[in-house]
């Protein structure tokens, strides 16, 4: 199974503080849930213990929203939350 990225998702990675590796790990090993527009959401928490936008956080949660294309996943967008 291959995880591919829509150009929109690639643009969002840097501005939201996620990496391609984290998104792939989220899609392949995270919790899945149904999302709007027939998409599938994936969620996974990562240890962060760092600073994001001038605040320190212990956990980074990555959510990826994707559609199935054959046996592959096409990631449409990525959302991050910091705790």
Sine and cosine of phi, psi and omega as CSV:
sin_phi,cos_phi,sin_psi,cos_psi,sin_omega,cos_omega
0.00,0.00,0.73,-0.68,-0.03,-1.00
-0.93,-0.38,0.62,-0.78,0.10,-0.99
-0.96,-0.27,0.87,-0.49,0.03,-1.00
-0.93,-0.37,0.33,-0.95,-0.08,-1.00
-0.86,-0.51,0.78,-0.62,0.17,-0.99
-0.94,0.34,0.52,-0.85,0.02,-1.00
-0.81,0.59,-0.58,0.82,0.05,-1.00
-0.86,0.50,-0.69,0.72,-0.01,-1.00
-0.90,0.43,-0.65,0.76,0.01,-1.00
-0.89,0.46,-0.61,0.79,0.04,-1.00
-0.90,0.43,-0.59,0.81,-0.07,-1.00
-0.97,0.23,-0.40,0.92,-0.05,-1.00
-0.82,0.57,-0.81,0.58,-0.07,-1.00
-0.92,0.39,-0.68,0.74,-0.06,-1.00
-0.95,0.32,-0.31,0.95,0.00,-1.00
-0.94,-0.33,0.01,1.00,0.13,-0.99
0.99,0.17,0.43,0.90,0.04,-1.00
-0.94,-0.34,0.33,-0.94,0.07,-1.00
-0.91,-0.41,0.32,-0.95,0.06,-1.00
-0.87,0.50,-0.62,0.78,-0.01,-1.00
-0.89,0.45,-0.67,0.74,0.02,-1.00
-0.91,0.42,-0.65,0.76,0.00,-1.00
-0.92,0.40,-0.68,0.73,0.05,-1.00
-0.87,0.49,-0.69,0.72,0.03,-1.00
-0.89,0.45,-0.58,0.82,0.01,-1.00
-0.92,0.38,-0.72,0.69,-0.01,-1.00
-0.92,0.39,-0.67,0.74,-0.09,-1.00
-0.99,0.14,-0.41,0.91,-0.08,-1.00
-0.71,-0.70,0.08,1.00,-0.04,-1.00
-1.00,-0.01,0.04,-1.00,0.07,-1.00
-0.96,0.28,0.70,-0.71,0.04,-1.00
-0.95,-0.31,0.47,-0.88,0.01,-1.00
-0.46,-0.89,0.46,-0.89,0.02,-1.00
-0.95,0.33,0.58,-0.81,0.00,-1.00
-0.77,-0.64,0.11,-0.99,-0.01,-1.00
-0.90,0.45,0.37,-0.93,0.12,-0.99
0.89,0.46,0.48,0.88,0.04,-1.00
0.96,0.28,0.25,0.97,0.01,-1.00
-1.00,0.02,0.21,-0.98,0.09,-1.00
-0.89,-0.46,0.72,-0.69,0.08,-1.00
-0.99,-0.17,0.53,-0.85,0.06,-1.00
-0.77,-0.64,0.64,-0.77,-0.05,-1.00
-0.70,-0.71,0.67,-0.74,0.06,-1.00
-0.45,-0.89,0.62,-0.78,0.05,-1.00
-0.99,-0.13,0.63,-0.78,0.05,-1.00
-0.81,-0.59,0.61,-0.79,0.14,-0.99
-0.90,0.43,0.72,-0.69,-0.08,-1.00
-0.87,-0.49,-0.83,0.55,0.04,-1.00
0.69,0.73,0.81,0.59,-0.04,-1.00
-0.45,-0.89,-0.09,-1.00,-0.04,-1.00
-0.97,-0.26,0.72,-0.69,0.11,-0.99
-0.75,-0.67,0.85,-0.53,-0.01,-1.00
0.76,0.65,0.80,0.60,0.11,-0.99
0.93,0.37,0.28,0.96,0.08,-1.00
-0.73,-0.68,0.55,-0.83,0.00,-1.00
-1.00,0.01,0.70,-0.71,0.02,-1.00
-0.72,-0.69,0.54,-0.84,0.02,-1.00
-1.00,-0.03,-0.53,0.85,-0.12,-0.99
-0.80,-0.60,0.65,-0.76,0.17,-0.99
-0.89,-0.46,0.81,-0.58,0.06,-1.00
-0.97,-0.25,0.79,-0.61,0.01,-1.00
-0.94,-0.34,0.78,-0.63,0.12,-0.99
-0.89,-0.47,0.76,-0.65,0.05,-1.00
-0.86,-0.51,0.71,-0.71,0.04,-1.00
-0.93,-0.38,0.82,-0.57,-0.17,-0.99
-0.65,-0.76,0.30,-0.96,0.12,-0.99
-0.85,-0.53,0.51,-0.86,0.01,-1.00
-0.99,0.12,0.75,-0.66,0.11,-0.99
-0.79,-0.61,0.99,-0.10,-0.11,-0.99
0.92,0.39,-0.85,-0.53,0.04,-1.00
-0.99,-0.12,-0.01,1.00,-0.04,-1.00
-0.99,-0.14,0.26,-0.96,0.15,-0.99
-0.92,-0.39,0.73,-0.68,0.12,-0.99
-0.96,-0.29,0.93,-0.37,0.00,-1.00
-0.98,0.20,0.83,-0.55,-0.04,-1.00
-1.00,0.01,-0.70,0.71,0.01,-1.00
-0.46,-0.89,0.27,-0.96,-0.05,-1.00
-0.73,-0.69,0.67,-0.74,0.04,-1.00
-0.80,-0.61,0.66,-0.75,0.08,-1.00
-0.85,-0.53,0.51,-0.86,0.11,-0.99
-0.73,-0.68,0.57,-0.82,-0.02,-1.00
-0.86,-0.50,0.69,-0.72,-0.02,-1.00
-0.77,-0.64,0.00,0.00,0.00,0.00
